[in-house]
Amino acid sequence: MVIDGIIILEASGRPIVQTNFRSKGPAYPLLHIDAFNNALSETQYANLDPVLSVAAHHGPSACCHMECGGLRFLCPVSGDVDPLFAFSFLQTLVEVLHDYVNDISPTSLRDHFDVVYQLLEEMLDNGHPLTTERNTLRDIVLPPSLWSKVLAVAGAPDFSKTSANPFASPLPWRKLGVKYANNEIYFDINESMTAIVNKNGTVLSSQVWGEIDTNCHLSGMPDLLLTFRDTKSLQDCSFHPCVRLQKWSKDKMLSFVPPDGSFVLMEFRYSPVVSGVVSAPRPIPLPFTLTPSITLSENGGVIDLTLTSRLSARVIERIVVELVLGRGVTGASCTVSSGATWGFDPKARRLRWEIQKAPQGASYSLRGTFSATEKPSPARAFQISFDISQNTFSGLKVDQLRVQNEGYKPYKGVRGKSIGDVEWRW
């Protein structure tokens, strides 16, 4: 599969970075820029289709796009190309740029345009993804620094050189000669829940997706073996290329030589099953309950909400409950429990209730009224988001970490975090 090229637009729709579309005419990238800007002028970016169809004289093509740091990354593709292939490359490009310039913005890309173009030349060879591993790229393209900027302005040579042989390492994701005074590796188990609850409080659907973000600072070429306490409920697993798949398939252990720095070791879906029943998923319980009551009248309504934590050992943080009150609503007046705040956005006609921390078993309430110029028709569901630190829905825990090929014993840090988005109907 071949990618036609990459275009990076600023918020105004003007291109600031563009690769050379060798196999297409000069009008080809302009057609995709115009198609994207025209589609964006008709709707908000959040409602825009991630793949736009573009009619070109070369034949039909598609414009895959994503947003990061106020920039729009466009990836035109044509022919028999899977859009997921384009999105995968765009995500990799964003991660590499973030590693090099830290803060992705129009200003940072303009300040380091030479580095950005060097990276694109190394990562994309005539439409084919080539070198995408960050450790290898750092041996080819030097990260920008203040010293290199001063030398460039002064016209003096920069004596800091790239590696003489950036491909000397037998593993493309790890370079040779890595040394640290303190050998450390950190594992962040991050899980995200999406759920739909009906008006009776019954969970209609719930999914939990997780990933293990790793930050590795280990010397040499360590060969690691990572074991977990419970992996039976992990489904649809995907891994970093460093992981040996055969070991996981056989023993549910992760055997790998890690890249240096930050990377995603593993992604998975948590799907608990009913004991004794084959392939029967069990609903994932929510960490709280919501008791809503809304009474509508000709010129407004009355709202009464109660949220109660169901956790016995953790604190739910940053709970946000939102409800769009609908057309004609002009204002709201509410009272909330201590430790919570509320607000009303007159432009979006959205009521927002925030709870910073909900300890074990705590209950919070919101009571109030809202006024309208006509009989209101609020949204039929509340949108609720929340965070739980030092907790995972799956209960996944690291059991042991073994190091081979090196004589040191590294420090191992493990922590978990859960976030959630719930649609609670009333």
C-alpha positions, 0 to 999 in steps of 0.5 A: 500500500502506498500513501500519496503524501502528507499535508499539514494545515494550520487552523486557517486552512493554509498549508505549512508543511507538504511532502512532494507528491511525485506520482501526482500533478501539482493540482492533486494536493490542492484538490484535497486541501480545498475538499477538506476546507470546503467540508469544514466550512459546512460543519464543525470538525468534531462532526466531520467524516474522518475520510473525505471522498475527493474527485480528481482527474486521476480518478477517485481518491480519499483524504484521511485527516486527524487533528493535533495541537490546532493542526490538521494532518491530511493524508491523501490516498488513492487506489486500493489503500486501506484508510486504517493504513493512512491513519496508522502512519499519521498517528506514528508521525504525530508521535515522532513530531511530539518526541522531537518538538515536544509541543506540536503547534504551528509555531513549533513546526515553523521554528523546526521546519528543517527537522520536520522535512528531514523526518518526513524524508526518512519516514516516507519513501515515495509513499512507502513508510520506511523508518518509523522507529524513534530510536533509529530516527534519532540516530539519523535526524538530530533533535533540535536544540538551542545550541544547533540554532545558534550555530545555524544562525552564525553559519558555523558548523555543528560538530554534533554528528549523527551516528555513523551507522544508524542501522548497526543495531540488530533491533530497529527499535533499540540502538546500541550503547545505551547507558544509564546511571539508574536503571528504571522501567515504569508501566502505566496500565491505562483503561478507558470505559464506555457504557450505556445505561437505560432509565432503569439503571441497567447497563445495556452495553459496556466496553473497557479498552486498555493499554500498557504505556511503558517508559524504559531507561535500561542500559545495554540490551536487556531481554525482559520477561513480564508476567501478570496475575490474571490475563484470562479476561484480556481479549483482542490484544495487540503488541509493540513489534518488540514483543515475541508473540509465541511466548504470549500465545503459549504462556500469557507472558510478555517476552521482549527487548524494549525500546529506549524511552516511551512506547505502548507495550500492549493494547487490549480489551477487557471482557469478563466472562460468566463462570462456567459459560463459554463466550458469555460476557459479563456486564462491567459494573459502573463505579457509581449510580445516578438517580435522575428526575426531570419534570417538564412544563410549558416554560421550563422544568425541574431537575433533581439528580443524585449521584452515589459512589459504589466504590469501597476503596477508591475515590472517583475524581473529576466527575462531570455530568452534562445535559443539553436542555434543548431549544428555547432554554434561557437559563437555569438556577440550581443548588448542589452539595458541598464539594460540587459546582454547576454551570449553564452554557447559554450558547450550547444550552448545556447544564454542567455539574462537576464533582471534584472528588467522590469518596467511598459511598458518598452521595451528591445531589443537584436540584434546580429549575430551568426556564424556556420560551417554549416547552423544552425538549432536553436530550434523553441522556446524560453524558458523564465522564470520570477518572479513578487513579490507582485503579483498573477495571480489569484488575490487571496487575504486574506479577514479576519482571525478570531481566536477562543478558544484563547483570543489574536489577532495575527499579520497576514502577507500576500504576493504574488509571481508569477513565470513563464516558457513560451515557445515562438515559432518563 
